[in-house]
Amino acid sequence: MHIQEAFELIKDDVKKVEEEFKKNLSSDVYLIRKMGEYILMSGGKRFRPLMLLLSARLCGYHGSRQIPLAAVLEFIHTATLLHDDVVDNADLRRGNASANALWGNSASVLVGDFLLSMAFYLAVSNGNLRIMDVLARTTTHMAEGEVLQLIKHSDAKATEEDYLKVITNKTAVLFSAACQVGAILGEMPGDKETALASYGMDLGIAYQLMDDCLDYTSKDEDLGKAVGNDLREGKVTLPLIKTYRDSSPAERETINRAVTSDEADEKALEEIIGLINKHEGIEYTMDNARARVERAKGQLELFEPNIERAAMIAVADYVIERNY
Protein backbone atom coordinates (compact mmCIF):
# COMPACT_ATOMS: atom_id res chain seq x y z
CA MET A 1 0.00 0.00 0.00
CA HIS A 2 1.16 3.57 -0.80
CA ILE A 3 0.86 6.51 1.60
CA GLN A 4 -1.79 8.10 -0.64
CA GLU A 5 -3.94 4.99 -0.23
CA ALA A 6 -3.54 5.30 3.54
CA PHE A 7 -4.82 8.89 3.37
CA GLU A 8 -7.63 7.79 1.05
CA LEU A 9 -8.75 5.25 3.63
CA ILE A 10 -9.53 7.99 6.15
CA LYS A 11 -10.17 10.95 3.85
CA ASP A 12 -13.70 11.50 5.20
CA ASP A 13 -12.41 11.62 8.76
CA VAL A 14 -9.61 13.99 7.74
CA LYS A 15 -12.22 16.37 6.27
CA LYS A 16 -14.10 16.24 9.56
CA VAL A 17 -10.90 17.04 11.45
CA GLU A 18 -10.35 20.08 9.20
CA GLU A 19 -13.90 21.22 9.99
CA GLU A 20 -13.16 20.71 13.68
CA PHE A 21 -10.17 23.05 13.36
CA LYS A 22 -12.27 25.80 11.84
CA LYS A 23 -15.08 25.39 14.36
CA ASN A 24 -12.73 25.69 17.33
CA LEU A 25 -10.88 28.71 15.96
CA SER A 26 -14.06 30.77 16.02
CA SER A 27 -12.83 33.14 18.73
CA ASP A 28 -14.27 36.64 19.10
CA VAL A 29 -10.64 37.83 19.12
CA TYR A 30 -9.81 38.50 15.47
CA LEU A 31 -6.04 37.94 15.82
CA ILE A 32 -6.56 34.45 17.25
CA ARG A 33 -8.76 33.49 14.29
CA LYS A 34 -6.40 35.03 11.75
CA MET A 35 -3.18 33.53 13.11
CA GLY A 36 -4.74 30.18 13.94
CA GLU A 37 -6.17 29.77 10.46
CA TYR A 38 -2.91 30.92 8.87
CA ILE A 39 -0.73 28.35 10.60
CA LEU A 40 -3.26 25.48 10.63
CA MET A 41 -4.20 25.89 6.97
CA SER A 42 -0.67 26.41 5.62
CA GLY A 43 -0.06 22.95 4.22
CA GLY A 44 0.85 20.73 7.17
CA LYS A 45 0.87 16.99 6.50
CA ARG A 46 -1.55 16.20 9.40
CA PHE A 47 0.71 13.29 10.26
CA ARG A 48 -0.29 13.07 13.92
CA PRO A 49 -4.06 13.13 13.26
CA LEU A 50 -3.48 10.52 10.53
CA MET A 51 -1.82 8.21 13.05
CA LEU A 52 -4.61 8.60 15.60
CA LEU A 53 -7.33 8.00 12.99
CA LEU A 54 -5.63 4.89 11.61
CA SER A 55 -4.86 3.53 15.08
CA ALA A 56 -8.48 3.95 16.16
CA ARG A 57 -9.65 2.10 13.03
CA LEU A 58 -7.06 -0.64 13.53
CA CYS A 59 -8.42 -1.10 17.07
CA GLY A 60 -12.01 -1.40 15.89
CA TYR A 61 -13.30 1.92 17.22
CA HIS A 62 -16.57 2.96 15.56
CA GLY A 63 -17.51 6.11 17.48
CA SER A 64 -16.83 9.77 16.66
CA ARG A 65 -14.48 10.96 19.41
CA GLN A 66 -11.44 10.33 17.22
CA ILE A 67 -12.30 13.49 15.26
CA PRO A 68 -11.98 16.11 18.04
CA LEU A 69 -9.09 14.17 19.60
CA ALA A 70 -7.22 14.24 16.28
CA ALA A 71 -7.79 18.01 16.28
CA VAL A 72 -6.35 18.11 19.82
CA LEU A 73 -3.09 16.62 18.55
CA GLU A 74 -2.81 19.11 15.71
CA PHE A 75 -3.58 22.03 18.05
CA ILE A 76 -0.82 20.87 20.41
CA HIS A 77 1.59 20.43 17.50
CA THR A 78 0.71 23.83 16.03
CA ALA A 79 1.15 25.55 19.39
CA THR A 80 4.65 24.11 19.65
CA LEU A 81 5.46 25.33 16.13
CA LEU A 82 4.42 28.87 17.07
CA HIS A 83 6.58 28.75 20.20
CA ASP A 84 9.49 27.09 18.36
CA ASP A 85 9.60 29.79 15.71
CA VAL A 86 9.85 32.45 18.41
CA VAL A 87 12.68 30.63 20.19
CA ASP A 88 14.50 30.04 16.89
CA ASN A 89 13.82 33.52 15.43
CA ALA A 90 12.53 31.68 12.35
CA ASP A 91 11.33 33.64 9.33
CA LEU A 92 9.85 30.74 7.34
CA ARG A 93 7.48 27.89 8.13
CA ARG A 94 6.41 25.40 5.40
CA GLY A 95 7.64 27.75 2.70
CA ASN A 96 5.62 30.73 3.96
CA ALA A 97 6.44 33.60 6.27
CA SER A 98 6.30 32.36 9.87
CA ALA A 99 3.56 33.71 12.13
CA ASN A 100 6.08 35.55 14.30
CA ALA A 101 7.57 37.22 11.21
CA LEU A 102 4.10 38.52 10.30
CA TRP A 103 2.57 39.32 13.70
CA GLY A 104 5.50 39.41 16.12
CA ASN A 105 6.80 37.21 18.90
CA SER A 106 4.32 38.28 21.56
CA ALA A 107 1.29 37.42 19.42
CA SER A 108 2.82 34.05 18.45
CA VAL A 109 3.43 33.04 22.06
CA LEU A 110 -0.04 34.09 23.17
CA VAL A 111 -1.89 32.43 20.27
CA GLY A 112 0.20 29.32 20.90
CA ASP A 113 -1.04 29.41 24.49
CA PHE A 114 -4.62 29.73 23.22
CA LEU A 115 -4.21 26.65 21.02
CA LEU A 116 -2.84 24.63 23.92
CA SER A 117 -5.77 25.71 26.08
CA MET A 118 -8.23 24.84 23.33
CA ALA A 119 -6.55 21.45 22.91
CA PHE A 120 -7.17 20.56 26.54
CA TYR A 121 -10.70 21.94 26.47
CA LEU A 122 -11.47 19.58 23.58
CA ALA A 123 -9.68 16.71 25.31
CA VAL A 124 -11.74 17.15 28.48
CA SER A 125 -14.94 17.27 26.43
CA ASN A 126 -14.17 14.22 24.29
CA GLY A 127 -11.67 12.07 26.14
CA ASN A 128 -11.55 10.22 29.43
CA LEU A 129 -9.16 10.17 32.38
CA ARG A 130 -6.75 7.78 30.67
CA ILE A 131 -6.60 9.90 27.53
CA MET A 132 -6.16 13.05 29.63
CA ASP A 133 -3.31 11.35 31.49
CA VAL A 134 -1.57 10.45 28.21
CA LEU A 135 -1.95 13.99 26.84
CA ALA A 136 -0.84 15.68 30.08
CA ARG A 137 2.29 13.53 30.32
CA THR A 138 2.98 14.05 26.62
CA THR A 139 2.87 17.85 26.78
CA THR A 140 5.07 17.79 29.89
CA HIS A 141 7.68 15.71 28.05
CA MET A 142 7.46 18.04 25.04
CA ALA A 143 8.21 21.05 27.23
CA GLU A 144 11.16 19.16 28.73
CA GLY A 145 12.41 18.40 25.22
CA GLU A 146 12.30 22.09 24.32
CA VAL A 147 14.33 22.99 27.39
CA LEU A 148 16.83 20.18 26.76
CA GLN A 149 17.30 21.49 23.22
CA LEU A 150 17.86 24.99 24.58
CA ILE A 151 20.50 23.68 27.01
CA LYS A 152 22.34 21.94 24.15
CA HIS A 153 22.11 24.95 21.82
CA SER A 154 25.36 25.48 19.87
CA ASP A 155 27.06 22.62 21.73
CA ALA A 156 29.16 20.76 19.15
CA LYS A 157 30.10 18.24 21.87
CA ALA A 158 26.49 17.12 22.35
CA THR A 159 26.30 13.32 22.37
CA GLU A 160 24.02 10.99 20.48
CA GLU A 161 22.36 10.19 23.80
CA ASP A 162 21.70 13.91 24.40
CA TYR A 163 20.20 14.22 20.93
CA LEU A 164 17.94 11.19 21.30
CA LYS A 165 16.60 12.54 24.60
CA VAL A 166 15.72 15.81 22.87
CA ILE A 167 13.93 14.31 19.87
CA THR A 168 12.18 11.65 21.93
CA ASN A 169 10.67 14.28 24.21
CA LYS A 170 10.23 17.08 21.70
CA THR A 171 8.84 15.12 18.75
CA ALA A 172 8.33 11.39 19.22
CA VAL A 173 6.12 11.50 22.32
CA LEU A 174 3.28 13.17 20.38
CA PHE A 175 3.45 10.46 17.68
CA SER A 176 3.32 7.87 20.45
CA ALA A 177 0.37 9.60 22.13
CA ALA A 178 -1.55 9.69 18.82
CA CYS A 179 -1.33 5.91 18.50
CA GLN A 180 -1.95 5.23 22.18
CA VAL A 181 -5.10 7.37 22.20
CA GLY A 182 -6.39 5.34 19.24
CA ALA A 183 -5.77 2.16 21.22
CA ILE A 184 -7.55 3.56 24.29
CA LEU A 185 -10.56 4.52 22.18
CA GLY A 186 -10.64 0.97 20.82
CA GLU A 187 -10.35 -0.45 24.36
CA MET A 188 -7.34 -2.57 23.44
CA PRO A 189 -5.68 -4.86 26.01
CA GLY A 190 -2.46 -3.61 27.57
CA ASP A 191 -0.05 -5.44 25.25
CA LYS A 192 -1.64 -3.99 22.12
CA GLU A 193 -1.88 -0.49 23.60
CA THR A 194 1.81 -0.68 24.52
CA ALA A 195 2.69 -1.97 21.04
CA LEU A 196 0.91 0.94 19.35
CA ALA A 197 2.50 3.49 21.68
CA SER A 198 5.92 1.96 20.87
CA TYR A 199 5.13 2.00 17.14
CA GLY A 200 4.40 5.72 17.40
CA MET A 201 7.53 6.40 19.45
CA ASP A 202 9.88 4.65 17.01
CA LEU A 203 8.15 6.28 14.06
CA GLY A 204 8.41 9.72 15.67
CA ILE A 205 12.14 9.27 16.25
CA ALA A 206 12.61 8.09 12.67
CA TYR A 207 10.57 11.06 11.41
CA GLN A 208 12.86 13.52 13.19
CA LEU A 209 16.00 11.69 12.08
CA MET A 210 14.86 12.05 8.47
CA ASP A 211 13.98 15.72 9.04
CA ASP A 212 17.52 16.28 10.24
CA CYS A 213 18.94 14.59 7.14
CA LEU A 214 16.66 16.59 4.84
CA ASP A 215 17.89 19.81 6.45
CA TYR A 216 21.27 19.16 4.83
CA THR A 217 20.17 17.44 1.60
CA SER A 218 16.94 19.03 0.31
CA LYS A 219 16.41 22.09 -1.84
CA ASP A 220 15.01 25.20 -0.15
CA GLU A 221 11.77 25.02 -2.14
CA ASP A 222 11.21 21.38 -1.16
CA LEU A 223 11.98 21.87 2.51
CA GLY A 224 9.96 25.05 2.99
CA LYS A 225 12.88 26.72 4.78
CA ALA A 226 16.53 27.40 4.09
CA VAL A 227 18.74 24.33 3.74
CA GLY A 228 21.17 24.19 6.65
CA ASN A 229 18.69 25.99 8.86
CA ASP A 230 19.50 23.78 11.86
CA LEU A 231 23.17 24.78 11.65
CA ARG A 232 22.28 28.48 11.39
CA GLU A 233 20.09 28.12 14.49
CA GLY A 234 22.82 26.34 16.45
CA LYS A 235 20.99 23.00 16.49
CA VAL A 236 23.37 20.06 16.65
CA THR A 237 21.62 17.08 15.08
CA LEU A 238 22.73 13.50 14.47
CA PRO A 239 24.44 14.02 11.07
CA LEU A 240 26.68 16.61 12.73
CA ILE A 241 27.13 14.64 15.97
CA LYS A 242 28.41 11.63 14.03
CA THR A 243 30.65 13.87 11.93
CA TYR A 244 32.12 15.63 14.99
CA ARG A 245 32.75 12.28 16.68
CA ASP A 246 34.81 11.06 13.69
CA SER A 247 36.55 14.35 12.85
CA SER A 248 40.15 15.44 13.28
CA PRO A 249 40.96 18.24 15.76
CA ALA A 250 41.12 20.75 12.89
CA GLU A 251 37.76 19.59 11.52
CA ARG A 252 36.23 19.80 14.99
CA GLU A 253 37.39 23.40 15.23
CA THR A 254 35.65 24.16 11.92
CA ILE A 255 32.44 22.62 13.28
CA ASN A 256 32.75 24.55 16.56
CA ARG A 257 33.09 27.84 14.69
CA ALA A 258 30.06 27.09 12.52
CA VAL A 259 27.68 26.13 15.33
CA THR A 260 28.67 29.00 17.61
CA SER A 261 28.52 31.64 14.89
CA ASP A 262 25.57 34.04 15.07
CA GLU A 263 24.70 33.07 11.52
CA ALA A 264 26.69 30.55 9.50
CA ASP A 265 27.33 31.88 5.96
CA GLU A 266 27.19 29.85 2.76
CA LYS A 267 30.91 29.08 2.85
CA ALA A 268 30.65 27.69 6.39
CA LEU A 269 27.60 25.65 5.39
CA GLU A 270 29.45 24.19 2.40
CA GLU A 271 32.37 23.25 4.66
CA ILE A 272 30.09 21.53 7.13
CA ILE A 273 28.18 19.65 4.41
CA GLY A 274 31.53 18.55 2.99
CA LEU A 275 32.58 17.18 6.37
CA ILE A 276 29.20 15.48 6.88
CA ASN A 277 29.59 13.79 3.48
CA LYS A 278 33.19 12.80 4.23
CA HIS A 279 32.26 11.15 7.53
CA GLU A 280 28.96 9.71 6.24
CA GLY A 281 26.79 11.55 8.74
CA ILE A 282 23.73 11.39 6.48
CA GLU A 283 24.12 7.67 5.81
CA TYR A 284 24.55 6.95 9.52
CA THR A 285 21.43 8.94 10.42
CA MET A 286 19.35 7.34 7.69
CA ASP A 287 20.46 3.86 8.81
CA ASN A 288 19.25 4.73 12.31
CA ALA A 289 15.94 5.95 10.88
CA ARG A 290 15.47 2.76 8.85
CA ALA A 291 16.15 0.63 11.93
CA ARG A 292 13.53 2.57 13.89
CA VAL A 293 10.97 2.14 11.10
CA GLU A 294 11.56 -1.61 10.96
CA ARG A 295 11.18 -1.80 14.73
CA ALA A 296 7.95 0.22 14.49
CA LYS A 297 6.53 -2.12 11.85
CA GLY A 298 7.44 -5.08 14.05
CA GLN A 299 5.14 -3.71 16.76
CA LEU A 300 2.17 -4.21 14.42
CA GLU A 301 2.64 -7.99 14.30
CA LEU A 302 0.34 -8.29 17.35
CA PHE A 303 -2.54 -7.20 15.10
CA GLU A 304 -4.34 -9.28 12.50
CA PRO A 305 -3.41 -8.46 8.88
CA ASN A 306 -5.99 -6.07 7.45
CA ILE A 307 -6.22 -2.88 5.43
CA GLU A 308 -5.64 -0.66 8.49
CA ARG A 309 -2.45 -2.50 9.44
CA ALA A 310 -1.27 -2.27 5.82
CA ALA A 311 -1.95 1.48 5.93
CA MET A 312 0.11 1.89 9.10
CA ILE A 313 2.98 -0.03 7.49
CA ALA A 314 2.71 2.34 4.50
CA VAL A 315 2.89 5.33 6.85
CA ALA A 316 6.06 3.90 8.40
CA ASP A 317 7.66 3.37 4.98
CA TYR A 318 6.72 6.90 3.93
CA VAL A 319 8.74 8.34 6.81
CA ILE A 320 11.89 7.08 5.05
CA GLU A 321 10.74 7.79 1.49
CA ARG A 322 9.57 11.40 1.91
CA ASN A 323 11.70 14.23 0.56
CA TYR A 324 10.29 17.16 2.59
N, C-alpha and C positions, 0 to 999 in steps of 0.2 A: 504493500500500500504506500502511496505517496502522501506527503504532508497535505497537499491540496484536497485529497480524498478525506483525510482526517478532519479538516475544516468543514468540508461538505457535509460530513456526518452530523455535525452539530450547528450547521449554519442558522437554523431557525432559533436556537437558543442564543447564539451569538448576537443575532438581531435584537432579541429581547434584552440582552445585557446592555447593548448600546442604548436602547430606549430607557433602561434603568439609569444609566449615566445621566441622560438629559433630564429625566424626571427629578433626580436628586441634586441637580445643579440649579434648580429653580429658586435661587435665593433672591430676596428683595434687594440685596446689595449687588449693584450692577457689576462691580469689579470682580466679585467672586464668580458670577456667571461667565463673564467675558474671559477671564484667565482660565477658569476650569474647562470651559469648552475648547479653548485654544490648545491647551496641552493634551486633553483627553482625545480630541478629534484630529490630532496632528500625525496620524499614521503609525501608531504603535501596533505591534504584532499581536497584542492580546494573548500573549503566551500563557500567563498565569491563569486567566479565566478559562482558556482552552483546556489546561490541565485539570482544573476542577470539574469542568463540564464532562470531560471524558472519563475521569475517575468515578464520578457519580454514576454515569451510565454503565461503566464496567461493573460497578457494585450493585447494579439493579435498582437504583433509586428512580422512582417514577413521580415524585412530587414536583414542586415548583420553587423550593427554597434555594436551589442551586443558582438561580438567576440573580437575586440580590446578593448572594454570597460571592458569586463571581465578580460582581461590581465592587464589593468590599475589597477584594484583592487588588483590583485595578486602581481603586482610590488610594489604597495604602502605597502601592507602587508609584503612582503619580505624585503623591505627596513627597515621597523620598527623592524623586527626580527634581522637584522644585527646590527642595532643600539642598540637594547635591550641587545643583548648578550655582547656587549662592556660595556654597563653600568653595567650589572650584573656580569661581569667577568665569563660568562658561558663557560663551556668546551664542553657541549653536546647540540645538537639540533636534535630532532627527532631520537634519538638513534645513531647519528653519531657525529663525532667531529665537533664542531661549526666552522664557517668560521674564526672567530677571533683566535681560537686556532690553526688553520692551517696557516693563512696568516697574523695574527697580527691585532691589533686594528685599526691602521691607515688605512689599506687597507679595512677593514670592513666598517668603517665610510664613506670612499670615494666611495666605490662601492654602498653602500646604497644611497648616494647622487645621484649617476648616475641613479639608478633605479627609484628614485623619479622624477628626471628630465625626464627620458624616459616615465614615467607614464603620466606626464602632456603634453609631446609632443604628445603622442597617443590620449590623451583626447581632445586636441585642434584639432587634425586632424579628429576625429571621433565623437565628441560630439557637443553640442551647448552651448549657454550661460547659460541656466538653469542647464545643467549637469556640466559645469565648476564651476558654483556657488556652487552646492552641493559638488563637490569634494574639492574645495578650503576650504569651511567651515569645511568639514570633517577632512582634514589633519591638519587644525588649532586646532580643538578640540583634535585630537590625540596627538599633541605636548603638549597641555595643560595637557592632562592626564598623559603623561610621567613625566612632571614636578611636577604635584600633587603627583604622586607616589614617586618621589624622595624626596619631602618635608616630606612625611609620612614614609620614610624609617626607619625601626627599632623602630617605635613608637607603643608600645603595647597599648597605650591609644587611638589609632585611633578609630573613631566611625564608625558605620554602614553607616551613611550618608557620611563620608569621603570616605569610600571604594566604595560606589555606584557612587560617583562622578568620582573616578579614573577609574572604569571599564566601566562606560558609555562613557567617553571621549576616553579612551585608546583602547577599544575593540568594544563596541556596535555600535558606530557611523559608523564604516565601514560596518557592517552588514546592518544597516539602509540605508546607501548610496547605497549599492548594490541593494536593493529592490526598492528604490526610483528612481534610474536611469532606472531600468526596466519599471517602471510606466511612466516615462517621455518619453522613447522610444515608448511606446504604446499609448502615448497621452491620458492618463487617466484623468478624471475630478478630481478636487481637493480632494474630499472626499476619492476617491480610492487611489490616490497617497499618501495621509496622512496615510491611513490605512496600506498600504504596508510599508511605512517608519516606522510606529509604530510596525508592525509585526517584521521587522528587528531589531529594537531597543530592544524589549523585548527578542527576540531570542538571540541577542548578549550578553545581560546581563545574560541570563540563561546559555549560552555557557561558559562564564567565571566563573560563580558560580560552574558549574560542573567541570571545569578545576581545580578550587581551592579545591574541594572535592577530585578529583582524585590524587592531589599532596600528599595527606595524606593516600590514600587507595589503590592505584595501586601498582603493582610490577614495579621495575626499567625497565625491558625489555618491559613491556606494554607501559609505559609512555614515554620512549625514553629519560629519564633523571633520575637523582637520586630522589627517593621518599623523600619528605620533603625538596625539593629544595627551595621552597618559604621561609621556615623558615631559611635555611642556608643563603639565600640572604637578610634576614631582611624584607621580604614582609609580612605584616600583612593582612591576608585575612579573609573572613567572618567566617570560622570555628573557627579561633583563636579569632576574635573579640567577637563572642558570648560566647566563653569559658571564656575569660578574664572578660567579663561583669558579669558572674555568679560565678566567682571564689572567694575563700577566700583570705585574704591578703597574706597568705603564698604561695598560688597557683599563685597569681599574681606576686609575686616576682620571682618564678620559670620561669614564662613566660617572664618577663622582662629580666632575665639573658639570656634566650635562644635567644631572638630576637636581643639583643644588642651584643651578642658574635660574634667575627670575623668569626667563623665557628662552628655551633652547632654540637657536636659529636653525636654518635649513642645513648648514654645514655640520653642526653638531648632530642633528637628526640623522644625516647620511652616515656619519661616523658610527653612531650607535647601531643603526640598522646593519651596517657592514660587520660590526662585531657580533651582533646577534646571529647573522647568517654564518659567520665564521665558526661560531661555537654551537650552532644548531639549536638556538633557543626556541625558534618556532617549532621545529620538529619535535623537540622534547615536550613542549607544552601541548602540542596536538596529540602526541602519544598518550599523555596523561588524560586528555579529554576523551579520547577513544576508549581508554580503559574504564573511565567512569561511565560512559554510555553503555558499554557491554555489561558492566555490573548492574546498571539501572535496569536494562532489559532482562537480566537474570532474575530480578525481583518479581517480574510478572509471571514467572513460571508457576506460581501458586494458583493462578487463575486459569480457568478453562479457556482454550482457544476460541476466540470469537472476533467479531468485527471491531469491537471496542479495544480489545487487547492488541489487535493488529494496528489500530490507529495510534495507540500509545507507543508501540514499537516504531512506527513511522515518525512520530514526534521526536523520539530519541535519536533516530538516524538523522533527522533534519538538523539537529543541534550541531552535528559535525559538518553537514553538507552546506549550510547556509554561508552566504558571502557578505552579509551585512547584519 
